[in-house]
Amino acid sequence: MTWPSSSRYGIASRVGFGAGKVILLGEHGVVYGYPAIAAGLALGVEATAKRSSEHRLRIDSWSLNLPADPDSEEPLSRAFAMCLDDREPLPHPIEVACEVNLPPGAGLGCSAAIGVATLRALDEILNTQSSPEQLQERSLRWEKFFHGTPSGIDNAVSAFGGIVRYTRGSGVRRMSCPSALSLVIAHSGASSSTKDMVESVQRQQRHEPQKVAKVFQAIATLVQNAEHTMASGNLRHLGQLMTLNQSLLATLMLSTGKIEELCEIARDAGALGAKLTGAGGGGCIIALCEDSDQAFSVAEALHEKSESVFMSEVSS
């Protein structure tokens, strides 16, 4: 499977849209209150809502047609029921159909994008309008059905779009970058559970708190440096910071042999830097490139080891 390099979807669309995301620097530390930098993708989830005989959530590509049920064993069913409860009293039953253009368990914020798209679709049919801050708050509750104690970064980026600095407890701050970031995203071929990987780091934190704290402090320093680097447009330095971030994540056993291989292929093909994105243990890598031409060359090299590769330009 090769995902498209661009999308017709956008946050201004009449239907509900939830953006996918990549984390440029700072994953996992963000769960503990350290900062992270993330970017929204043009690729994501589109949702449409219509009158129905009963409340249902459909994802045809996943063969799902679920009722809104707060007691269901299916997290999507419970999360959808929560969204509807927030809007009571409703004038009529609603069916929401989601077109998902992100792979699940890949570190691209699929569940958050579904949540934000669903919330926006409900706004459309009910003639209401939620601010990005309201969407962020409601979609965080959605995320808890899937990830237990999510950091909040996935749903924040999906709600706001663009490039943001996120800190748990402090929220979102938009960031500026003089030029668009040319990224290549490649799937390792293995899915990953955010909940499982977060719990893995929690276990390490309990057994070796000083070691884990030092890693997170080092990553936070990279994030701080990246803020200045992005403001000046020094992409080469940003790539170096991303590669350093990958090395630190590997010390927490979040990388895999396949992830390391893909990162090396990307760098050998000319990428300025490469790292995993999201929870780790599988999922995707991201590679930062000088421009779209270099991104194409890096994508071609990655195709040999990953069937799922796409390019994306991310703007602030």
C-alpha positions in Angstrom: 0.0 0.0 0.0 1.2 3.5 -0.9 -0.6 6.4 0.8 -1.2 9.5 -1.4 1.3 12.4 -1.2 -1.5 14.9 -0.8 -5.1 15.0 0.2 -8.3 16.8 -0.9 -9.3 17.1 2.7 -8.8 20.2 4.9 -9.9 21.6 8.2 -12.1 24.1 6.3 -14.0 21.3 4.6 -17.8 21.2 5.0 -17.5 17.7 6.4 -15.7 16.9 9.6 -11.9 16.4 9.2 -9.4 15.1 11.7 -5.7 15.5 10.8 -3.2 12.8 11.3 0.0 13.7 13.0 3.7 13.1 13.3 5.9 13.9 16.3 9.0 15.6 15.3 10.6 15.5 18.7 9.5 14.6 22.3 7.3 11.5 22.3 6.9 9.6 25.6 8.5 12.5 27.6 5.3 14.4 26.8 3.4 11.9 29.0 5.4 13.1 32.0 5.0 16.8 31.3 8.0 17.4 29.1 7.5 19.4 25.8 7.1 17.9 22.4 6.9 19.3 18.9 4.3 17.8 16.5 2.8 18.6 13.1 -0.6 17.9 11.5 -0.8 16.1 8.2 -3.0 16.8 5.2 -3.8 13.1 5.4 -6.4 12.0 8.1 -10.0 11.1 8.6 -13.1 12.6 6.9 -16.5 12.1 8.6 -20.0 12.8 7.4 -23.1 12.8 9.6 -26.7 12.3 8.6 -30.1 11.6 10.1 -30.8 7.9 10.9 -33.2 5.6 12.6 -30.6 5.0 15.4 -27.2 6.3 16.5 -24.5 4.5 14.7 -20.8 4.9 13.8 -19.6 3.4 10.5 -16.1 2.8 9.2 -16.7 0.8 6.1 -13.0 0.2 5.3 -12.7 -1.6 8.7 -16.1 -3.4 8.2 -17.4 -1.6 11.4 -21.0 -0.5 11.9 -21.4 0.1 15.6 -24.3 1.4 17.8 -23.6 4.1 20.3 -23.4 2.0 23.5 -21.7 3.2 26.7 -21.5 -0.4 28.0 -20.1 -2.0 24.8 -16.8 -3.9 24.8 -15.9 -2.0 21.7 -14.1 1.3 22.6 -15.3 3.1 19.4 -18.9 2.3 20.4 -18.4 3.7 23.9 -16.4 6.8 22.7 -19.2 7.6 20.1 -21.8 7.3 22.9 -19.8 9.8 24.9 -19.8 12.3 22.0 -23.5 12.1 21.6 -24.2 12.4 25.4 -22.3 15.7 25.3 -24.8 17.0 22.8 -28.1 16.0 24.5 -30.9 16.6 23.9 -30.5 15.6 20.2 -33.2 16.4 17.7 -32.9 13.0 16.0 -30.7 9.9 15.8 -27.4 10.4 13.9 -25.2 8.1 11.9 -21.6 9.2 11.4 -19.6 7.5 8.6 -15.8 7.9 8.7 -13.4 7.5 5.8 -10.1 6.6 7.4 -7.0 7.4 5.4 -4.5 6.5 8.1 -3.2 3.1 9.2 -4.0 2.3 12.8 -1.2 1.6 15.3 1.3 3.4 13.1 2.1 6.4 15.3 0.1 8.8 13.1 -2.7 9.6 15.5 -5.4 7.5 13.8 -7.8 7.2 16.8 -7.5 10.9 17.6 -8.2 11.8 14.0 -11.3 9.7 14.0 -12.5 11.4 17.2 -11.9 15.0 15.9 -13.5 14.2 12.6 -16.5 12.7 14.3 -16.9 15.8 16.6 -16.7 18.1 13.6 -19.2 16.1 11.7 -21.6 16.4 14.7 -21.0 20.1 14.6 -22.0 20.2 10.9 -25.3 18.3 11.3 -26.3 20.1 14.5 -25.3 23.6 13.2 -22.9 24.2 16.0 -19.3 25.3 16.0 -16.6 24.1 18.4 -13.3 26.0 18.8 -10.0 24.1 18.5 -9.8 24.3 22.3 -13.2 22.7 22.7 -12.3 20.0 20.2 -9.1 19.4 22.0 -10.8 18.9 25.3 -13.6 16.6 24.0 -11.3 14.5 21.8 -9.0 13.9 24.8 -11.9 12.2 26.5 -12.3 10.2 23.3 -8.7 9.2 23.4 -8.9 7.8 26.9 -11.2 5.0 25.7 -8.3 3.7 23.6 -5.0 4.7 25.4 -5.9 4.8 29.1 -3.7 7.8 30.0 -2.9 9.6 26.7 -0.5 12.5 26.6 -3.1 14.6 24.7 -0.7 15.5 21.9 -2.4 13.5 19.2 -5.8 15.0 19.6 -4.4 18.5 20.2 -2.5 18.4 16.8 -5.5 16.9 15.1 -7.7 19.7 16.4 -5.3 22.6 15.7 -3.3 21.5 12.7 -0.1 23.1 11.7 3.1 22.8 13.7 2.7 23.0 17.5 4.6 22.8 20.7 2.6 20.8 23.2 3.1 20.4 27.0 0.7 18.4 29.1 -1.0 20.8 31.5 0.1 23.9 29.5 -1.5 23.0 26.2 -0.7 24.0 22.6 1.4 26.8 21.3 1.6 27.3 17.6 5.1 27.4 16.1 6.4 29.1 13.0 8.9 27.9 10.4 10.0 30.0 7.4 9.6 27.1 5.0 7.5 23.9 4.7 9.0 20.7 6.1 9.5 18.0 3.5 8.8 14.7 5.2 8.9 11.1 4.2 6.9 8.7 6.3 7.5 4.9 6.0 5.7 2.1 7.8 7.9 -0.5 9.6 5.3 -3.2 8.8 4.4 -3.8 12.4 1.6 -2.1 14.3 2.1 -0.7 17.8 -0.1 -0.2 20.9 0.4 3.2 22.4 -1.0 1.9 25.7 1.5 -1.0 25.8 4.5 1.2 25.0 3.5 3.8 27.5 3.2 1.1 30.1 6.6 -0.2 29.2 8.2 3.2 29.8 6.2 3.4 33.1 7.7 0.2 34.3 11.2 1.4 33.4 10.5 4.7 35.2 9.5 2.8 38.4 12.6 0.6 38.3 15.2 3.2 37.1 13.7 6.6 37.7 17.0 8.5 37.5 17.9 7.0 34.1 14.5 7.6 32.6 14.4 11.2 33.9 17.8 11.9 32.4 16.6 10.6 29.0 13.5 12.8 29.1 15.5 15.8 30.2 17.9 15.3 27.3 15.0 15.0 24.9 13.5 18.2 26.4 16.7 20.0 25.6 16.5 18.8 22.0 13.0 20.2 21.8 14.1 23.5 23.2 17.0 23.7 20.6 14.6 22.7 17.9 12.3 25.6 18.6 15.2 28.1 17.9 16.3 26.0 14.9 12.9 25.9 13.3 12.4 29.7 13.8 15.7 30.3 11.9 14.9 27.7 9.2 18.0 25.6 9.8 16.6 22.3 8.6 20.0 20.6 8.7 20.3 21.2 12.4 16.7 20.1 12.9 17.5 16.8 11.2 20.4 16.3 13.5 18.2 16.9 16.5 15.7 14.4 15.2 18.4 11.7 14.8 19.6 12.4 18.4 16.1 12.0 19.6 15.9 8.6 17.9 19.0 7.5 19.7 17.6 8.5 23.1 14.3 6.8 22.4 16.2 3.6 21.6 17.7 3.6 25.1 14.2 3.2 26.4 13.7 0.1 24.2 11.1 1.9 22.0 12.9 1.3 18.7 13.1 -2.0 16.8 15.5 -3.5 14.3 13.2 -2.6 11.4 12.9 1.0 12.6 16.6 1.4 12.9 17.1 -0.1 9.4 14.6 2.3 7.9 16.1 5.3 9.6 19.6 4.3 8.3 18.2 3.8 4.7 16.7 7.3 4.9 19.9 8.9 6.1 22.0 7.1 3.5 19.6 8.3 0.8 20.2 11.9 1.9 17.7 12.6 4.6 18.7 15.3 7.1 17.5 13.2 10.0 15.2 10.3 10.7 13.4 8.8 13.8 10.4 6.9 14.8 7.2 8.8 15.4 4.6 8.0 18.1 4.8 5.2 20.6 7.5 3.1 19.0 7.7 -0.7 19.1 6.5 -0.6 15.4 4.6 1.9 13.4 6.3 4.5 11.3 9.5 6.5 10.9 9.7 10.0 9.6 12.6 11.4 7.6 13.2 15.2 7.2 14.5 16.2 3.8 16.0 19.4 2.3 13.2 19.7 -0.3 10.6 17.8 -2.3 13.2 16.4 -4.8 15.3 14.9 -2.0 12.1 13.6 -0.4 11.3 11.7 -3.6 14.8 10.1 -3.6 14.5 9.1 0.0 11.0 7.7 -0.6 12.3 5.6 -3.5 15.0 4.2 -1.3 12.6 3.3 1.5 10.2 1.6 -0.9 12.6 -1.3 -1.2 12.1 -2.1 2.5 8.7 -0.7 3.2 5.6 -1.1 1.1 3.9 1.9 2.8 5.7 5.1 2.1 4.4 8.6 1.4 5.6 12.2 1.3 4.1 15.1 3.0 4.9 18.8 3.2 4.0 20.3 6.6 3.6 24.1 7.1 3.2 26.2 10.2 
